[in-house]
Amino acid sequence: MDGRYADCERITLICDNLNTHANGAFYEVFPAERARQYFRRIGFVYTPKHGSWLNVADCELGCLTRQCLAGIAWRSYIFFRGKLRRGRQTSTLGSAASTGK
């Protein structure tokens, strides 16, 4: 913030909901006065807790694991790829992930 953004009056920082993305983290890294100065210049915008891309990816992987990969031995990449293709053709993987179920 003292380099590239030194001339900026206010900085908007978009974060996920990870616990390190909070004002307390500044005080762990910088002396109190500097942490306060930085924190006053930053406007935090958080992604939705249950609607971020990470949550969507987690739902997708969970569906994939339950519907396509449960109980299989990973013989080879080709075997794995074929199993995924067959699973996509016969499952509701896309709709289950998009509804969050």
Biopython code that builds the backbone (N, CA, C, O; Angstrom):
import numpy as np
from Bio.PDB.StructureBuilder import StructureBuilder

atoms = [
    (1, "MET", "N", (0.815, -1.189, 0.000)),
    (1, "MET", "CA", (0.000, 0.000, 0.000)),
    (1, "MET", "C", (0.857, 1.251, 0.000)),
    (1, "MET", "O", (0.397, 2.334, -0.363)),
    (2, "ASP", "N", (2.084, 1.097, 0.403)),
    (2, "ASP", "CA", (2.979, 2.250, 0.375)),
    (2, "ASP", "C", (3.668, 2.378, -0.980)),
    (2, "ASP", "O", (4.299, 3.397, -1.260)),
    (3, "GLY", "N", (3.553, 1.358, -1.818)),
    (3, "GLY", "CA", (4.190, 1.383, -3.125)),
    (3, "GLY", "C", (3.204, 1.730, -4.213)),
    (3, "GLY", "O", (2.949, 2.904, -4.480)),
    (4, "ARG", "N", (2.653, 0.719, -4.836)),
    (4, "ARG", "CA", (1.775, 0.892, -5.987)),
    (4, "ARG", "C", (0.528, 1.725, -5.670)),
    (4, "ARG", "O", (0.074, 2.488, -6.522)),
    (5, "TYR", "N", (-0.021, 1.599, -4.489)),
    (5, "TYR", "CA", (-1.275, 2.278, -4.145)),
    (5, "TYR", "C", (-1.079, 3.461, -3.197)),
    (5, "TYR", "O", (-2.024, 3.889, -2.534)),
    (6, "ALA", "N", (0.116, 3.977, -3.132)),
    (6, "ALA", "CA", (0.421, 5.068, -2.207)),
    (6, "ALA", "C", (-0.417, 6.318, -2.482)),
    (6, "ALA", "O", (-0.765, 7.035, -1.543)),
    (7, "ASP", "N", (-0.743, 6.591, -3.730)),
    (7, "ASP", "CA", (-1.508, 7.787, -4.078)),
    (7, "ASP", "C", (-3.024, 7.586, -3.984)),
    (7, "ASP", "O", (-3.789, 8.534, -4.160)),
    (8, "CYS", "N", (-3.449, 6.374, -3.711)),
    (8, "CYS", "CA", (-4.894, 6.090, -3.637)),
    (8, "CYS", "C", (-5.436, 6.475, -2.259)),
    (8, "CYS", "O", (-4.878, 6.114, -1.223)),
    (9, "GLU", "N", (-6.518, 7.205, -2.285)),
    (9, "GLU", "CA", (-7.164, 7.600, -1.036)),
    (9, "GLU", "C", (-7.890, 6.421, -0.404)),
    (9, "GLU", "O", (-7.854, 6.237, 0.813)),
    (10, "ARG", "N", (-8.555, 5.617, -1.249)),
    (10, "ARG", "CA", (-9.341, 4.477, -0.768)),
    (10, "ARG", "C", (-9.117, 3.297, -1.712)),
    (10, "ARG", "O", (-9.059, 3.471, -2.929)),
    (11, "ILE", "N", (-8.991, 2.100, -1.145)),
    (11, "ILE", "CA", (-8.770, 0.879, -1.900)),
    (11, "ILE", "C", (-9.924, -0.074, -1.592)),
    (11, "ILE", "O", (-10.253, -0.292, -0.425)),
    (12, "THR", "N", (-10.536, -0.639, -2.624)),
    (12, "THR", "CA", (-11.578, -1.641, -2.433)),
    (12, "THR", "C", (-10.950, -3.008, -2.607)),
    (12, "THR", "O", (-10.352, -3.304, -3.642)),
    (13, "LEU", "N", (-11.091, -3.837, -1.587)),
    (13, "LEU", "CA", (-10.501, -5.164, -1.588)),
    (13, "LEU", "C", (-11.620, -6.191, -1.551)),
    (13, "LEU", "O", (-12.414, -6.211, -0.612)),
    (14, "ILE", "N", (-11.688, -7.050, -2.571)),
    (14, "ILE", "CA", (-12.716, -8.083, -2.636)),
    (14, "ILE", "C", (-12.113, -9.374, -2.095)),
    (14, "ILE", "O", (-11.088, -9.853, -2.581)),
    (15, "CYS", "N", (-12.775, -9.928, -1.076)),
    (15, "CYS", "CA", (-12.252, -11.106, -0.367)),
    (15, "CYS", "C", (-13.308, -12.190, -0.259)),
    (15, "CYS", "O", (-14.508, -11.923, -0.330)),
    (16, "ASP", "N", (-12.839, -13.424, -0.084)),
    (16, "ASP", "CA", (-13.774, -14.468, 0.302)),
    (16, "ASP", "C", (-13.913, -14.398, 1.820)),
    (16, "ASP", "O", (-13.391, -13.467, 2.433)),
    (17, "ASN", "N", (-14.584, -15.331, 2.429)),
    (17, "ASN", "CA", (-14.863, -15.258, 3.856)),
    (17, "ASN", "C", (-13.829, -15.978, 4.716)),
    (17, "ASN", "O", (-14.146, -16.435, 5.815)),
    (18, "LEU", "N", (-12.621, -16.080, 4.234)),
    (18, "LEU", "CA", (-11.551, -16.696, 4.993)),
    (18, "LEU", "C", (-11.263, -15.861, 6.238)),
    (18, "LEU", "O", (-11.292, -14.632, 6.184)),
    (19, "ASN", "N", (-10.990, -16.518, 7.344)),
    (19, "ASN", "CA", (-10.840, -15.789, 8.603)),
    (19, "ASN", "C", (-9.628, -14.856, 8.639)),
    (19, "ASN", "O", (-9.565, -13.987, 9.509)),
    (20, "THR", "N", (-8.674, -15.004, 7.735)),
    (20, "THR", "CA", (-7.517, -14.098, 7.725)),
    (20, "THR", "C", (-7.829, -12.777, 7.048)),
    (20, "THR", "O", (-7.033, -11.841, 7.116)),
    (21, "HIS", "N", (-8.996, -12.691, 6.388)),
    (21, "HIS", "CA", (-9.369, -11.463, 5.692)),
    (21, "HIS", "C", (-10.207, -10.577, 6.604)),
    (21, "HIS", "O", (-11.366, -10.287, 6.309)),
    (22, "ALA", "N", (-9.624, -10.159, 7.690)),
    (22, "ALA", "CA", (-10.317, -9.308, 8.651)),
    (22, "ALA", "C", (-9.317, -8.284, 9.188)),
    (22, "ALA", "O", (-8.108, -8.419, 8.997)),
    (23, "ASN", "N", (-9.834, -7.274, 9.852)),
    (23, "ASN", "CA", (-8.946, -6.220, 10.341)),
    (23, "ASN", "C", (-7.929, -6.727, 11.355)),
    (23, "ASN", "O", (-6.841, -6.160, 11.454)),
    (24, "GLY", "N", (-8.240, -7.757, 12.100)),
    (24, "GLY", "CA", (-7.297, -8.297, 13.082)),
    (24, "GLY", "C", (-6.005, -8.781, 12.451)),
    (24, "GLY", "O", (-4.953, -8.744, 13.088)),
    (25, "ALA", "N", (-6.073, -9.234, 11.206)),
    (25, "ALA", "CA", (-4.880, -9.722, 10.521)),
    (25, "ALA", "C", (-3.860, -8.604, 10.317)),
    (25, "ALA", "O", (-2.655, -8.849, 10.357)),
    (26, "PHE", "N", (-4.333, -7.387, 10.099)),
    (26, "PHE", "CA", (-3.414, -6.248, 9.944)),
    (26, "PHE", "C", (-2.605, -6.020, 11.221)),
    (26, "PHE", "O", (-1.415, -5.709, 11.171)),
    (27, "TYR", "N", (-3.261, -6.178, 12.347)),
    (27, "TYR", "CA", (-2.593, -5.942, 13.632)),
    (27, "TYR", "C", (-1.603, -7.050, 13.975)),
    (27, "TYR", "O", (-0.706, -6.846, 14.794)),
    (28, "GLU", "N", (-1.755, -8.213, 13.362)),
    (28, "GLU", "CA", (-0.802, -9.299, 13.579)),
    (28, "GLU", "C", (0.471, -9.099, 12.764)),
    (28, "GLU", "O", (1.531, -9.615, 13.117)),
    (29, "VAL", "N", (0.360, -8.348, 11.671)),
    (29, "VAL", "CA", (1.484, -8.198, 10.756)),
    (29, "VAL", "C", (2.202, -6.858, 10.917)),
    (29, "VAL", "O", (3.426, -6.787, 10.803)),
    (30, "PHE", "N", (1.436, -5.800, 11.181)),
    (30, "PHE", "CA", (2.008, -4.455, 11.252)),
    (30, "PHE", "C", (1.877, -3.886, 12.653)),
    (30, "PHE", "O", (1.031, -4.324, 13.433)),
    (31, "PRO", "N", (2.726, -2.898, 12.976)),
    (31, "PRO", "CA", (2.548, -2.179, 14.244)),
    (31, "PRO", "C", (1.155, -1.539, 14.268)),
    (31, "PRO", "O", (0.589, -1.248, 13.214)),
    (32, "ALA", "N", (0.612, -1.324, 15.448)),
    (32, "ALA", "CA", (-0.778, -0.877, 15.613)),
    (32, "ALA", "C", (-1.110, 0.385, 14.819)),
    (32, "ALA", "O", (-2.157, 0.434, 14.172)),
    (33, "GLU", "N", (-0.266, 1.390, 14.847)),
    (33, "GLU", "CA", (-0.560, 2.640, 14.159)),
    (33, "GLU", "C", (-0.611, 2.445, 12.643)),
    (33, "GLU", "O", (-1.505, 2.968, 11.976)),
    (34, "ARG", "N", (0.338, 1.700, 12.107)),
    (34, "ARG", "CA", (0.343, 1.443, 10.662)),
    (34, "ARG", "C", (-0.858, 0.583, 10.267)),
    (34, "ARG", "O", (-1.484, 0.841, 9.239)),
    (35, "ALA", "N", (-1.185, -0.417, 11.054)),
    (35, "ALA", "CA", (-2.353, -1.261, 10.771)),
    (35, "ALA", "C", (-3.621, -0.413, 10.724)),
    (35, "ALA", "O", (-4.463, -0.605, 9.846)),
    (36, "ARG", "N", (-3.759, 0.508, 11.648)),
    (36, "ARG", "CA", (-4.917, 1.411, 11.676)),
    (36, "ARG", "C", (-4.983, 2.271, 10.420)),
    (36, "ARG", "O", (-6.058, 2.453, 9.848)),
    (37, "GLN", "N", (-3.841, 2.802, 9.987)),
    (37, "GLN", "CA", (-3.787, 3.627, 8.776)),
    (37, "GLN", "C", (-4.206, 2.820, 7.545)),
    (37, "GLN", "O", (-4.981, 3.298, 6.716)),
    (38, "TYR", "N", (-3.695, 1.615, 7.434)),
    (38, "TYR", "CA", (-4.047, 0.763, 6.307)),
    (38, "TYR", "C", (-5.536, 0.412, 6.344)),
    (38, "TYR", "O", (-6.234, 0.498, 5.334)),
    (39, "PHE", "N", (-5.996, 0.023, 7.503)),
    (39, "PHE", "CA", (-7.385, -0.417, 7.632)),
    (39, "PHE", "C", (-8.370, 0.698, 7.282)),
    (39, "PHE", "O", (-9.430, 0.430, 6.716)),
    (40, "ARG", "N", (-8.034, 1.932, 7.610)),
    (40, "ARG", "CA", (-8.908, 3.074, 7.298)),
    (40, "ARG", "C", (-9.006, 3.325, 5.796)),
    (40, "ARG", "O", (-10.001, 3.874, 5.322)),
    (41, "ARG", "N", (-7.986, 2.930, 5.051)),
    (41, "ARG", "CA", (-7.965, 3.158, 3.599)),
    (41, "ARG", "C", (-8.615, 2.031, 2.804)),
    (41, "ARG", "O", (-8.851, 2.188, 1.606)),
    (42, "ILE", "N", (-8.903, 0.928, 3.427)),
    (42, "ILE", "CA", (-9.411, -0.233, 2.697)),
    (42, "ILE", "C", (-10.907, -0.393, 2.921)),
    (42, "ILE", "O", (-11.388, -0.350, 4.053)),
    (43, "GLY", "N", (-11.626, -0.578, 1.835)),
    (43, "GLY", "CA", (-13.037, -0.932, 1.898)),
    (43, "GLY", "C", (-13.167, -2.407, 1.565)),
    (43, "GLY", "O", (-12.915, -2.806, 0.428)),
    (44, "PHE", "N", (-13.554, -3.220, 2.533)),
    (44, "PHE", "CA", (-13.666, -4.659, 2.329)),
    (44, "PHE", "C", (-15.016, -4.993, 1.704)),
    (44, "PHE", "O", (-16.053, -4.508, 2.156)),
    (45, "VAL", "N", (-14.999, -5.817, 0.672)),
    (45, "VAL", "CA", (-16.210, -6.354, 0.057)),
    (45, "VAL", "C", (-16.036, -7.865, 0.071)),
    (45, "VAL", "O", (-15.075, -8.392, -0.490)),
    (46, "TYR", "N", (-16.975, -8.562, 0.719)),
    (46, "TYR", "CA", (-16.869, -10.012, 0.860)),
    (46, "TYR", "C", (-17.793, -10.729, -0.121)),
    (46, "TYR", "O", (-18.920, -10.296, -0.359)),
    (47, "THR", "N", (-17.299, -11.832, -0.685)),
    (47, "THR", "CA", (-18.146, -12.651, -1.536)),
    (47, "THR", "C", (-19.177, -13.343, -0.649)),
    (47, "THR", "O", (-18.920, -13.552, 0.536)),
    (48, "PRO", "N", (-20.333, -13.703, -1.197)),
    (48, "PRO", "CA", (-21.350, -14.376, -0.384)),
    (48, "PRO", "C", (-20.815, -15.689, 0.179)),
    (48, "PRO", "O", (-20.126, -16.438, -0.514)),
    (49, "LYS", "N", (-21.133, -15.953, 1.416)),
    (49, "LYS", "CA", (-20.614, -17.152, 2.076)),
    (49, "LYS", "C", (-21.098, -18.430, 1.401)),
    (49, "LYS", "O", (-20.334, -19.384, 1.257)),
    (50, "HIS", "N", (-22.351, -18.453, 0.991)),
    (50, "HIS", "CA", (-22.905, -19.664, 0.389)),
    (50, "HIS", "C", (-23.171, -19.502, -1.097)),
    (50, "HIS", "O", (-23.956, -20.259, -1.668)),
    (51, "GLY", "N", (-22.539, -18.542, -1.726)),
    (51, "GLY", "CA", (-22.778, -18.340, -3.143)),
    (51, "GLY", "C", (-21.521, -18.066, -3.924)),
    (51, "GLY", "O", (-21.596, -17.684, -5.092)),
    (52, "SER", "N", (-20.373, -18.249, -3.320)),
    (52, "SER", "CA", (-19.135, -17.947, -4.024)),
    (52, "SER", "C", (-18.783, -19.075, -4.983)),
    (52, "SER", "O", (-19.360, -20.160, -4.906)),
    (53, "TRP", "N", (-17.853, -18.830, -5.872)),
    (53, "TRP", "CA", (-17.417, -19.833, -6.837)),
    (53, "TRP", "C", (-16.824, -21.032, -6.132)),
    (53, "TRP", "O", (-16.916, -22.153, -6.632)),
    (54, "LEU", "N", (-16.212, -20.813, -4.971)),
    (54, "LEU", "CA", (-15.609, -21.909, -4.233)),
    (54, "LEU", "C", (-16.681, -22.863, -3.720)),
    (54, "LEU", "O", (-16.487, -24.079, -3.741)),
    (55, "ASN", "N", (-17.798, -22.333, -3.265)),
    (55, "ASN", "CA", (-18.895, -23.174, -2.810)),
    (55, "ASN", "C", (-19.479, -23.972, -3.973)),
    (55, "ASN", "O", (-19.798, -25.150, -3.818)),
    (56, "VAL", "N", (-19.618, -23.345, -5.120)),
    (56, "VAL", "CA", (-20.133, -24.038, -6.305)),
    (56, "VAL", "C", (-19.182, -25.175, -6.691)),
    (56, "VAL", "O", (-19.632, -26.284, -6.982)),
    (57, "ALA", "N", (-17.886, -24.910, -6.697)),
    (57, "ALA", "CA", (-16.900, -25.943, -7.031)),
    (57, "ALA", "C", (-16.951, -27.084, -6.025)),
    (57, "ALA", "O", (-16.840, -28.248, -6.409)),
    (58, "ASP", "N", (-17.115, -26.770, -4.749)),
    (58, "ASP", "CA", (-17.202, -27.789, -3.715)),
    (58, "ASP", "C", (-18.433, -28.668, -3.922)),
    (58, "ASP", "O", (-18.349, -29.889, -3.786)),
    (59, "CYS", "N", (-19.561, -28.068, -4.247)),
    (59, "CYS", "CA", (-20.785, -28.839, -4.530)),
    (59, "CYS", "C", (-20.587, -29.751, -5.736)),
    (59, "CYS", "O", (-20.988, -30.915, -5.720)),
    (60, "GLU", "N", (-19.974, -29.220, -6.761)),
    (60, "GLU", "CA", (-19.732, -29.991, -7.988)),
    (60, "GLU", "C", (-18.832, -31.193, -7.705)),
    (60, "GLU", "O", (-19.113, -32.303, -8.157)),
    (61, "LEU", "N", (-17.755, -30.971, -6.958)),
    (61, "LEU", "CA", (-16.845, -32.076, -6.635)),
    (61, "LEU", "C", (-17.507, -33.115, -5.739)),
    (61, "LEU", "O", (-17.256, -34.312, -5.883)),
    (62, "GLY", "N", (-18.353, -32.661, -4.814)),
    (62, "GLY", "CA", (-19.076, -33.596, -3.950)),
    (62, "GLY", "C", (-20.008, -34.488, -4.750)),
    (62, "GLY", "O", (-20.061, -35.697, -4.526)),
    (63, "CYS", "N", (-20.744, -33.894, -5.687)),
    (63, "CYS", "CA", (-21.642, -34.674, -6.549)),
    (63, "CYS", "C", (-20.845, -35.637, -7.411)),
    (63, "CYS", "O", (-21.227, -36.796, -7.568)),
    (64, "LEU", "N", (-19.761, -35.173, -7.961)),
    (64, "LEU", "CA", (-18.909, -36.002, -8.798)),
    (64, "LEU", "C", (-18.405, -37.208, -8.018)),
    (64, "LEU", "O", (-18.439, -38.334, -8.515)),
    (65, "THR", "N", (-17.945, -36.973, -6.812)),
    (65, "THR", "CA", (-17.414, -38.052, -5.988)),
    (65, "THR", "C", (-18.490, -39.068, -5.647)),
    (65, "THR", "O", (-18.263, -40.271, -5.772)),
    (66, "ARG", "N", (-19.657, -38.605, -5.220)),
    (66, "ARG", "CA", (-20.730, -39.521, -4.817)),
    (66, "ARG", "C", (-21.304, -40.299, -5.998)),
    (66, "ARG", "O", (-21.579, -41.493, -5.879)),
    (67, "GLN", "N", (-21.483, -39.639, -7.121)),
    (67, "GLN", "CA", (-22.188, -40.266, -8.231)),
    (67, "GLN", "C", (-21.286, -41.017, -9.201)),
    (67, "GLN", "O", (-21.727, -41.981, -9.827)),
    (68, "CYS", "N", (-20.067, -40.606, -9.333)),
    (68, "CYS", "CA", (-19.224, -41.191, -10.376)),
    (68, "CYS", "C", (-18.013, -41.947, -9.845)),
    (68, "CYS", "O", (-17.576, -42.916, -10.466)),
    (69, "LEU", "N", (-17.472, -41.534, -8.732)),
    (69, "LEU", "CA", (-16.176, -42.063, -8.318)),
    (69, "LEU", "C", (-16.220, -42.926, -7.070)),
    (69, "LEU", "O", (-15.194, -43.471, -6.665)),
    (70, "ALA", "N", (-17.378, -43.061, -6.455)),
    (70, "ALA", "CA", (-17.473, -43.807, -5.199)),
    (70, "ALA", "C", (-17.085, -45.270, -5.411)),
    (70, "ALA", "O", (-17.641, -45.955, -6.269)),
    (71, "GLY", "N", (-16.139, -45.728, -4.629)),
    (71, "GLY", "CA", (-15.770, -47.139, -4.617)),
    (71, "GLY", "C", (-14.935, -47.629, -5.781)),
    (71, "GLY", "O", (-14.773, -48.839, -5.938)),
    (72, "ILE", "N", (-14.403, -46.746, -6.599)),
    (72, "ILE", "CA", (-13.598, -47.238, -7.720)),
    (72, "ILE", "C", (-12.115, -47.170, -7.379)),
    (72, "ILE", "O", (-11.672, -46.342, -6.583)),
    (73, "ALA", "N", (-11.367, -48.067, -8.007)),
    (73, "ALA", "CA", (-9.910, -48.024, -7.898)),
    (73, "ALA", "C", (-9.389, -47.220, -9.082)),
    (73, "ALA", "O", (-9.862, -47.389, -10.206)),
    (74, "TRP", "N", (-8.446, -46.371, -8.840)),
    (74, "TRP", "CA", (-7.894, -45.533, -9.903)),
    (74, "TRP", "C", (-6.845, -46.331, -10.662)),
    (74, "TRP", "O", (-5.664, -46.318, -10.314)),
    (75, "ARG", "N", (-7.290, -47.021, -11.699)),
    (75, "ARG", "CA", (-6.370, -47.856, -12.476)),
    (75, "ARG", "C", (-5.461, -47.022, -13.368)),
    (75, "ARG", "O", (-4.259, -47.270, -13.462)),
    (76, "SER", "N", (-6.056, -46.032, -14.018)),
    (76, "SER", "CA", (-5.284, -45.189, -14.916)),
    (76, "SER", "C", (-6.085, -43.930, -15.217)),
    (76, "SER", "O", (-7.269, -43.837, -14.893)),
    (77, "TYR", "N", (-5.426, -42.972, -15.836)),
    (77, "TYR", "CA", (-6.111, -41.739, -16.221)),
    (77, "TYR", "C", (-7.207, -42.040, -17.241)),
    (77, "TYR", "O", (-8.288, -41.455, -17.175)),
    (78, "ILE", "N", (-6.941, -42.940, -18.180)),
    (78, "ILE", "CA", (-7.922, -43.281, -19.220)),
    (78, "ILE", "C", (-9.158, -43.915, -18.579)),
    (78, "ILE", "O", (-10.286, -43.604, -18.962)),
    (79, "PHE", "N", (-8.947, -44.799, -17.609)),
    (79, "PHE", "CA", (-10.074, -45.410, -16.896)),
    (79, "PHE", "C", (-10.880, -44.335, -16.173)),
    (79, "PHE", "O", (-12.110, -44.329, -16.231)),
    (80, "PHE", "N", (-10.198, -43.446, -15.508)),
    (80, "PHE", "CA", (-10.847, -42.351, -14.769)),
    (80, "PHE", "C", (-11.660, -41.464, -15.716)),
    (80, "PHE", "O", (-12.808, -41.131, -15.420)),
    (81, "ARG", "N", (-11.077, -41.085, -16.837)),
    (81, "ARG", "CA", (-11.760, -40.232, -17.812)),
    (81, "ARG", "C", (-13.014, -40.908, -18.359)),
    (81, "ARG", "O", (-14.058, -40.271, -18.501)),
    (82, "GLY", "N", (-12.909, -42.196, -18.665)),
    (82, "GLY", "CA", (-14.071, -42.937, -19.151)),
    (82, "GLY", "C", (-15.174, -43.012, -18.109)),
    (82, "GLY", "O", (-16.353, -42.882, -18.437)),
    (83, "LYS", "N", (-14.795, -43.221, -16.858)),
    (83, "LYS", "CA", (-15.776, -43.281, -15.769)),
    (83, "LYS", "C", (-16.489, -41.942, -15.626)),
    (83, "LYS", "O", (-17.703, -41.909, -15.423)),
    (84, "LEU", "N", (-15.754, -40.845, -15.727)),
    (84, "LEU", "CA", (-16.372, -39.520, -15.641)),
    (84, "LEU", "C", (-17.348, -39.280, -16.782)),
    (84, "LEU", "O", (-18.445, -38.763, -16.569)),
    (85, "ARG", "N", (-16.947, -39.655, -17.992)),
    (85, "ARG", "CA", (-17.836, -39.451, -19.148)),
    (85, "ARG", "C", (-19.131, -40.242, -18.994)),
    (85, "ARG", "O", (-20.214, -39.715, -19.248)),
    (86, "ARG", "N", (-19.025, -41.494, -18.584)),
    (86, "ARG", "CA", (-20.230, -42.302, -18.379)),
    (86, "ARG", "C", (-21.086, -41.711, -17.270)),
    (86, "ARG", "O", (-22.313, -41.717, -17.364)),
    (87, "GLY", "N", (-20.449, -41.201, -16.218)),
    (87, "GLY", "CA", (-21.182, -40.599, -15.106)),
    (87, "GLY", "C", (-21.924, -39.348, -15.527)),
    (87, "GLY", "O", (-23.053, -39.118, -15.094)),
    (88, "ARG", "N", (-21.298, -38.535, -16.373)),
    (88, "ARG", "CA", (-21.949, -37.315, -16.866)),
    (88, "ARG", "C", (-23.165, -37.630, -17.718)),
    (88, "ARG", "O", (-24.168, -36.918, -17.668)),
    (89, "GLN", "N", (-23.077, -38.684, -18.490)),
    (89, "GLN", "CA", (-24.174, -39.041, -19.385)),
    (89, "GLN", "C", (-25.375, -39.602, -18.629)),
    (89, "GLN", "O", (-26.509, -39.460, -19.085)),
    (90, "THR", "N", (-25.141, -40.239, -17.479)),
    (90, "THR", "CA", (-26.229, -40.922, -16.786)),
    (90, "THR", "C", (-26.667, -40.257, -15.497)),
    (90, "THR", "O", (-27.598, -40.737, -14.850)),
    (91, "SER", "N", (-26.033, -39.177, -15.106)),
    (91, "SER", "CA", (-26.383, -38.562, -13.823)),
    (91, "SER", "C", (-26.973, -37.166, -14.019)),
    (91, "SER", "O", (-27.027, -36.631, -15.126)),
    (92, "THR", "N", (-27.399, -36.616, -12.923)),
    (92, "THR", "CA", (-27.905, -35.237, -12.916)),
    (92, "THR", "C", (-26.895, -34.350, -12.248)),
    (92, "THR", "O", (-27.250, -33.433, -11.508)),
    (93, "LEU", "N", (-25.630, -34.621, -12.509)),
    (93, "LEU", "CA", (-24.540, -33.894, -11.861)),
    (93, "LEU", "C", (-24.674, -32.387, -11.969)),
    (93, "LEU", "O", (-24.569, -31.693, -10.958)),
    (94, "GLY", "N", (-24.902, -31.856, -13.166)),
    (94, "GLY", "CA", (-25.002, -30.412, -13.344)),
    (94, "GLY", "C", (-26.155, -29.801, -12.592)),
    (94, "GLY", "O", (-25.989, -28.761, -11.955)),
    (95, "SER", "N", (-27.326, -30.420, -12.647)),
    (95, "SER", "CA", (-28.491, -29.827, -11.978)),
    (95, "SER", "C", (-28.382, -29.937, -10.469)),
    (95, "SER", "O", (-28.852, -29.049, -9.758)),
    (96, "ALA", "N", (-27.771, -31.006, -9.954)),
    (96, "ALA", "CA", (-27.627, -31.142, -8.506)),
    (96, "ALA", "C", (-26.695, -30.080, -7.951)),
    (96, "ALA", "O", (-26.956, -29.525, -6.883)),
    (97, "ALA", "N", (-25.609, -29.788, -8.662)),
    (97, "ALA", "CA", (-24.672, -28.789, -8.180)),
    (97, "ALA", "C", (-25.278, -27.393, -8.253)),
    (97, "ALA", "O", (-25.055, -26.572, -7.363)),
    (98, "SER", "N", (-26.030, -27.121, -9.291)),
    (98, "SER", "CA", (-26.560, -25.770, -9.439)),
    (98, "SER", "C", (-27.662, -25.467, -8.437)),
    (98, "SER", "O", (-27.906, -24.301, -8.126)),
    (99, "THR", "N", (-28.331, -26.493, -7.928)),
    (99, "THR", "CA", (-29.366, -26.265, -6.929)),
    (99, "THR", "C", (-28.828, -26.361, -5.520)),
    (99, "THR", "O", (-29.539, -26.068, -4.559)),
    (100, "GLY", "N", (-27.547, -26.781, -5.385)),
    (100, "GLY", "CA", (-26.929, -26.863, -4.061)),
    (100, "GLY", "C", (-27.272, -28.130, -3.323)),
    (100, "GLY", "O", (-27.027, -28.205, -2.119)),
    (101, "LYS", "N", (-27.829, -29.137, -3.980)),
    (101, "LYS", "CA", (-28.190, -30.396, -3.320)),
    (101, "LYS", "C", (-27.113, -31.426, -3.497)),
    (101, "LYS", "O", (-27.245, -32.548, -3.007)),
]
sb = StructureBuilder()
sb.init_structure("model")
sb.init_model(0)
sb.init_chain("A")
sb.init_seg("    ")
for serial, (resi, resn, name, xyz) in enumerate(atoms, 1):
    if name == "N":
        sb.init_residue(resn, " ", resi, " ")
    sb.init_atom(name, np.array(xyz, "f"), 0.0, 1.0, " ", f" {name:<3s}", serial, name[0])
structure = sb.get_structure()
